[in-house]
Amino acid sequence: MADTRFQGAPVTRRHALAGGGALVAGTALAGCSSSDTGSGAGGTEAAPTAGATDEVCVLSPEVTEGPYYLDGQLLREDITEGKQGFPLAMAITVVDYTNGCTPMTEDAVAVEIWHCDAWGYYSGYTDASPGGEVPAEDGEGDDMSFLRGIRMVDGDGIAHFSTIVPGWYSPRVTHIHLKVHVGGEADTTYEGGTTVHTGQLLFADAFCAEVAEREPYSEHVLELTPVEEDQVYQEAAETEGDPGSMVVSPVPITEGTPENGYTLSVTVGITPEETTTGGGGGAPGQGGTPPEGGPGGEGGTPPENGPGGEGGE
């Protein structure tokens, strides 16, 4: 049954989202622009409802973390901090690829996510321009933590998050970054342990085109990047051979307007005995250097081509 906790309650500048993710059927692997990208069978796929069969056990692609990662984030489910946008309830299932994709329920497994707001701004880097004609960052939430957080998995190996649908920036497709950590200690944040996976979820072209036509996303006048032209998608094609495995499409919580919210259920297949190969921010040209206007930058001048300069991650 679809989760209805967000029904009739769009997120605004003054209303933070509460509640958790919901597992739903029908989450598509497809690829944000006006043209759709076909489905792919791979590492990020729909989590099944009870009784579903024929799951495909796959290893999720390792890709760059980009220059916008900030450590020491809070353990929490709701990461919105009042940011405006369409509600998004996420359920991320972590499975052990080396053990028949058995859900990871032990060894202090944690999932960490971070993404930009509806206009393309990241916390910690709000002086970096997303590119195009975009309103000034709205000032909602903590400048160093909005739309970032960590969750421990539950007894089914699932980490739930409440957030908003991200916006986009030049030259990237709409996406959410994620890491999987094991063996650490959880308090107000997550300390120690090992990072065993670094990945990204890329949003389908058709979905992004629909979102871009509605407030508050439509206030950001910037051409969408088709998923097949996205540099991380292309990176995965070169190194993993199955970039479609990262591409997802959220499902509406109710039959109604997108303002009522979406759910997104994905399964991430990891190798728990190996440390991540995607950390560090990427190779030269992949957005590995923190941009100006954020931690590690040189000041408040927006870089060319938006966040990440030549290859904004």
For each residue, the residues with C-beta under 8 A, 3 or more apart:
1:
2: 22 24 253 254 263
3: 6 19 21 22 24 89 253 263
4: 7 253 254
5: 18 19 89
6: 3 9 17 19 87 89 253 260 261
7: 4 253 254 256 260 261
8: 260
9: 6 15 87 260 261
10: 86 87 259 260 261
11: 15 16 17 80 83 84 85 86 87 164
12: 15 84
13: 82 83 84 138 140
14: 82
15: 9 11 12 82
16: 11 78 80 81 82
17: 6 11 78 80 87 162 163 164
18: 5 78 162
19: 3 5 6 78 89 162
20: 77 89 91 160 161 162
21: 3 89 90 91 92 158 160 161 162 263 264 265
22: 2 3 89 91 253 263 265
23: 47 49 91 158 263 265
24: 2 3 27 49 251 263 265
25: 46 48 49 52
26: 46 251
27: 24 45 46 47 248 249 250 251 263 264 265 266
28: 39 46 204 248 249
29: 39 40 41 42 44 45 46 244 245 247 248 249
30: 36 37 38 39 204 205 206 207 247 248 249
31: 36 37 38 173 202 203 204 205 226 227 228 233 244 247
32: 168 173 174 203 204 205 207 208 209 211 212 224 225 226 227
33: 173 205 208 209 223 224 225 226 227 229
34: 205 209 224
35: 205 206 226
36: 30 31 204 205 206
37: 30 31 204 205 226 227 228 244 247
38: 30 31 244
39: 28 29 30 244
40: 29 242 243 244 245 247
41: 29 45 56 58 242 244 245
42: 29 45 58 60 61 242 243 244 245 246
43: 58 59 60 61 199 242 245 246 268 269
44: 29 60 199 201 245 246 247 248 266 267 268
45: 27 29 41 42 55 56 58 245 266 267
46: 25 26 27 28 29 265 266 267
47: 23 27 91 93 158 265 266 267
48: 25 51 52 53 55
49: 23 24 25 52
50:
51: 48
52: 25 48 49 55
53: 48
54:
55: 45 48 52 101 267
56: 41 45
57: 95 97 100 101 269
58: 41 42 43 45 97 101 242 245 269
59: 43 97 269 270 271
60: 42 43 44 97 197 199 245 246 268 269 270
61: 42 43 199 236 239 240 242 243 245 246
62: 197 198 199 239 240 276 277 278
63: 198 199 200 232 235 236 246 278
64: 198 232 235 278 280 281 282 283 286 287 288 313
65: 69 177 179 198 278 279 280 281 282 313
66: 69 177 281 282 286 287 288 308 312 313
67: 281 282 287 288 289 290 291 307 308 312 313
68: 114 116 122 124 125 177 290 294 307 308 313
69: 65 66 114 177 281
70: 73 114 123 124 144 148 295
71:
72: 189
73: 70 112 114 145 148 149 150 189
74: 145 148 149 150 188 189
75: 110 149 150 151 152 186 187 188 189 190
76: 79 149 150 151
77: 20 149 151 160 161 162
78: 16 17 18 19 149 161 162 163
79: 76 113 146 147 148 149 161 162 163
80: 11 16 17 83 141 146 147 162 163 164
81: 16 140 141 142 145 146 147
82: 13 14 15 16 140 141 146
83: 11 13 80 117 118 138 140 141 146 147 164
84: 11 12 13 117 118 138 140 164 216
85: 11 88 117 118 164 165 166 167 216 217
86: 10 11 164 165 211 214 258 259 261 262
87: 6 9 10 11 17 162 163 164 165 253 260 261 262
88: 85 162 163 164 165 250 261 262 263 264
89: 3 5 6 19 20 21 22 160 161 162 253 261 262 263 264
90: 21 113 160 161 162 163 263 264 265 266
91: 20 21 22 23 47 158 159 160 263 264 265 266
92: 21 111 113 158 159 160 161 178 265 266 267 268
93: 47 103 153 156 157 158 265 266 267 268
94: 103 104 109 111 153 157 158 159 180 267 268 270
95: 57 101 102 103 104 157 267 268 269 270
96: 99 100 101 102 103 104 269 270 271 272
97: 57 58 59 60 101 269 270 271
98: 271 272 273
99: 96 102
100: 57 96
101: 55 57 58 95 96 97 267 269
102: 95 96 99
103: 93 94 95 96 153 156 157 158
104: 94 95 96 107 109 153 157 182 270 272
105: 109 153 154 155 156 157
106: 109
107: 104 182 183 272
108: 152 181 182 183 184 185 186 193
109: 94 104 105 106 152 153 157 180 181 182
110: 75 150 151 152 153 159 180 181 182 184 186 190 193
111: 92 94 150 151 153 159 161 178 179 180 181 268
112: 73 148 149 150 151 178 179 180 181 190
113: 79 90 92 148 149 161 163 176 177 178
114: 68 69 70 73 122 123 147 148 149 176 177
115: 122 147 163 166 175 176 177
116: 68 119 120 121 122 130 147 166 167 168 169 307
117: 83 84 85 120 121 122 137 138 146 147 164 166 167
118: 83 84 85 164 165 166 167 216 217 220
119: 116 130 134 135 137 138 167 216 217 219 220
120: 116 117 130 131 134 167 168 169 220 222 306 307
121: 116 117 125 126 128 130 137
122: 68 114 115 116 117 125 126 128 147 294 307
123: 70 114 126 141 142 143 144 145 146 147 148
124: 68 70 143 144 294 295
125: 68 121 122 128 290 291 293 294 295 297 307
126: 121 122 123 137 143 293 294
127: 292 293 294 300 301 302
128: 121 122 125 291 292 293 294 297 302 303 306 307
129: 134 293 302 303 306 307
130: 116 119 120 121 134 167 168 169 170 220 222 306 307
131: 120 134 169 170 171 222 305 306 312
132: 170 220 221 222 223 306
133: 220 221 222
134: 119 120 129 130 131 219 220 221 222
135: 119 138 219 220
136:
137: 117 119 121 126
138: 13 83 84 117 119 135
139:
140: 13 81 82 83 84 146
141: 80 81 82 83 123 145 146 147
142: 81 123 145 146
143: 123 124 126 146
144: 70 123 124
145: 73 74 81 123 141 142 148 149
146: 79 80 81 82 83 117 123 140 141 142 143
147: 79 80 81 83 114 115 116 117 122 123 141 163 164 166
148: 70 73 74 79 112 113 114 123 145
149: 73 74 75 76 77 78 79 112 113 114 145 161
150: 73 74 75 76 110 111 112 181 189 190
151: 75 76 77 110 111 112 159 160 161
152: 75 108 109 110 159 186 190
153: 93 94 103 104 105 109 110 111 156 157 158 159
154: 105 157 158 159 160
155: 105
156: 93 103 105 153
157: 93 94 95 103 104 105 109 153 154
158: 21 23 47 91 92 93 94 103 153 154
159: 91 92 94 110 111 151 152 153 154
160: 20 21 77 89 90 91 92 151 154
161: 20 21 77 78 79 89 90 92 111 113 149 151
162: 17 18 19 20 21 77 78 79 80 87 88 89 90
163: 17 78 79 80 87 88 90 113 115 147
164: 11 17 80 83 84 85 86 87 88 117 118 147
165: 85 86 87 88 118 174 203 211 217 250 258 262
166: 85 115 116 117 118 147 174 175 176 203
167: 85 116 117 118 119 120 130 174 217 220
168: 32 116 120 130 172 173 174 208 212 220 222 224 225
169: 116 120 130 131 172 222 306 307 312
170: 130 131 132 222 225 305 306 312
171: 131 225 230 231 305 306 311 312
172: 168 169 175 225 230 231 232 308 312 313
173: 31 32 33 168 202 203 205 208 224 225 226 227 229 230 232 233
174: 32 165 166 167 168 202 203 208 211 224
175: 115 166 172 200 201 202 203 230 232
176: 113 114 115 166 200 201
177: 65 66 68 69 113 114 115 198 199 200
178: 92 111 112 113 197 198 199 200 201 268
179: 65 111 112 195 197 198 199 276
180: 94 109 110 111 112 195 196 197 268 270
181: 108 109 110 111 112 150 184 190 193 194 195 196
182: 104 107 108 109 110 193 194 196 272
183: 107 108 192 193 194
184: 108 110 181 190 191 192 193 194
185: 108 190 191 192 193
186: 75 108 110 152 189 190
187: 75 191
188: 74 75
189: 72 73 74 75 150 186
190: 75 110 112 150 152 181 184 185 186 193
191: 184 185 187
192: 183 184 185
193: 108 110 181 182 183 184 185 190
194: 181 182 183 184 275
195: 179 180 181 198 275 276 279
196: 180 181 182 270 271 272 273 274 275 276
197: 60 62 178 179 180 268 270 276 278
198: 62 63 64 65 177 178 179 195 276 277 278 279
199: 43 44 60 61 62 63 177 178 179 246 268 278
200: 63 175 176 177 178 232 246
201: 44 175 176 178 246 247 248 264 266
202: 31 173 174 175 227 230 232 233 246 247 248
203: 31 32 165 166 173 174 175 207 208 227 247 248 249 250
204: 28 30 31 32 36 37 207 208 227 247 248 249
205: 30 31 32 33 34 35 36 37 173 208 209 224 226 227
206: 30 35 36 209 210 249
207: 30 32 203 204 210 211 249 250
208: 32 33 168 173 174 203 204 205 211 212 224
209: 32 33 34 205 206 212 213 224
210: 206 207 213 214 258
211: 32 86 165 174 207 208 214 217 258
212: 32 168 208 209 217 218 220 224
213: 209 210 217 218
214: 86 210 211 217 218 258 259
215: 218 219
216: 84 85 118 119 219
217: 85 118 119 165 167 211 212 213 214 220
218: 212 213 214 215
219: 119 134 135 215 216
220: 118 119 120 130 132 133 134 135 167 168 212 217
221: 132 133 134
222: 120 130 131 132 133 134 168 169 170
223: 33 132
224: 32 33 34 168 173 174 205 208 209 212
225: 32 33 168 170 171 172 173 229 230
226: 31 32 33 35 37 173 205 229 230
227: 31 32 33 37 173 202 203 204 205 230 233 247
228: 31 37 233 234
229: 33 173 225 226 233 234
230: 171 172 173 175 202 225 226 227 233 234
231: 171 172 234 235 286 287 311
232: 63 64 172 173 175 200 202 235 236 246 286 313
233: 31 173 202 227 228 229 230 236 237 243 246 247
234: 228 229 230 231 237 238 243
235: 63 64 231 232 238 239 243 286
236: 61 63 232 233 239 240 242 243 245 246
237: 233 234 240 241 243
238: 234 235
239: 61 62 235 236
240: 61 62 236 237 243 245
241: 237
242: 40 41 42 43 58 61 236 245
243: 40 42 61 233 234 235 236 237 240 246 247
244: 29 31 37 38 39 40 41 42 247
245: 29 40 41 42 43 44 45 58 60 61 236 240 242
246: 42 43 44 60 61 63 199 200 201 202 232 233 236 243
247: 29 30 31 37 40 44 201 202 203 204 227 233 243 244
248: 27 28 29 30 44 201 202 203 204 264 266
249: 27 28 29 30 203 204 206 207
250: 27 88 165 203 207 262 263 264
251: 24 26 27 262 263 264
252: 255 256 258 260 261 262
253: 2 3 4 6 7 22 87 89 260 261 262 263
254: 2 4 7 260 261
255: 252
256: 7 252 259 260
257: 260
258: 86 165 210 211 214 252 261 262
259: 10 86 214 256
260: 6 7 8 9 10 87 252 253 254 256 257
261: 6 7 9 10 86 87 88 89 252 253 254 258
262: 86 87 88 89 165 250 251 252 253 258
263: 2 3 21 22 23 24 27 88 89 90 91 250 251 253
264: 21 27 88 89 90 91 201 248 250 251
265: 21 22 23 24 27 46 47 90 91 92 93
266: 27 44 45 46 47 90 91 92 93 201 248
267: 44 45 46 47 55 92 93 94 95 101
268: 43 44 60 92 93 94 95 111 178 180 197 199
269: 43 57 58 59 60 95 96 97 101
270: 59 60 94 95 96 97 104 180 196 197
271: 59 96 97 98 196 274
272: 96 98 104 107 182 196
273: 98 196
274: 196 271 277
275: 194 195 196
276: 62 179 195 196 197 198 279
277: 62 198 274
278: 62 63 64 65 197 198 199
279: 65 195 198 276
280: 64 65 288
281: 64 65 66 67 69 286 287 288 289 290 313
282: 64 65 66 67 286 287 288 311 313
283: 64 286 288
284: 288
285: 310 311
286: 64 66 231 232 235 281 282 283 311 313
287: 64 66 67 231 281 282 307 308 309 310 311 312 313
288: 64 66 67 280 281 282 283 284 311 313
289: 67 281 309
290: 67 68 125 281 294 295 296 297
291: 67 125 128 294 297 302 303 307 308 309 312
292: 127 128 297 298 299 300 301 302 303
293: 125 126 127 128 129 297 299 300 301 302 303
294: 68 122 124 125 126 127 128 290 291 297
295: 70 124 125 290
296: 290
297: 125 128 290 291 292 293 294
298: 292 301
299: 292 293
300: 127 292 293
301: 127 292 293 298
302: 127 128 129 291 292 293 306
303: 128 129 291 292 293 306 307 308 309 312
304: 309 310
305: 131 170 171 308 309 310 312
306: 120 128 129 130 131 132 169 170 171 302 303 312
307: 67 68 116 120 122 125 128 129 130 169 287 291 303 312 313
308: 66 67 68 172 287 291 303 305 311 312 313
309: 287 289 291 303 304 305 312
310: 285 287 304 305
311: 171 231 282 285 286 287 288 308
312: 66 67 131 169 170 171 172 287 291 303 305 306 307 308 309
313: 64 65 66 67 68 172 232 281 282 286 287 288 307 308
